[in-house]
Amino acid sequence: MRDPDIEPTSEIIAEGLGAASEAYSVFVSELGEYGITLMDWRFYNDGKAWLSKGEHKWTTPRGAKKVKPIFWLSIWEGFFRIAFFFSSGVRAELQDLEISQEAKDIIQNAKPMGKTMRFIPVVIDVKNSRQLSDVYVLSLYRKFNI
């Protein structure tokens, strides 16, 4: 999904994901249970790819509408990628979450980025439904702690 002229449809996504399309379907259908919605797909020229964003939306007691970005979603050949961006100061807290050793290794090896090198990217390439529990735990952490 790197062609700006071909907008993502469910058919194009399923074709690109192949065997991972089942995990994607489960992921999309379960996001609402975590209070997260996906924004519409947009093509970003800086990364030359179509991306969607998982967001938590709520209304404050005074009626203000708020939106908090949780993760970025992209589709690749045979998998979908979920990218979180956390403050590097919470790396130890992330390591203490109930996530797989694979996810802990990703967190441990994440290199700081950004102008001030204050953020670490935690990128999970989801190929099967087993990996979704890590995505959900990290999503809830981001939703409630950052």
Secondary structure, 3 states (H helix, E strand, C coil): CCCCCCCCCHHHHHHHHHHHHHHHHHHHHHHHHHCCEECCCEEECCCCEEEEEEEEEEECCCCCEEEEEEEEEEEECCEEEEEEEEEHHHHHHHHCCCCCHHHHHHHHHCCCECCCCCEEEEEEEECCHHHHHHHHHHHHHHHHHC
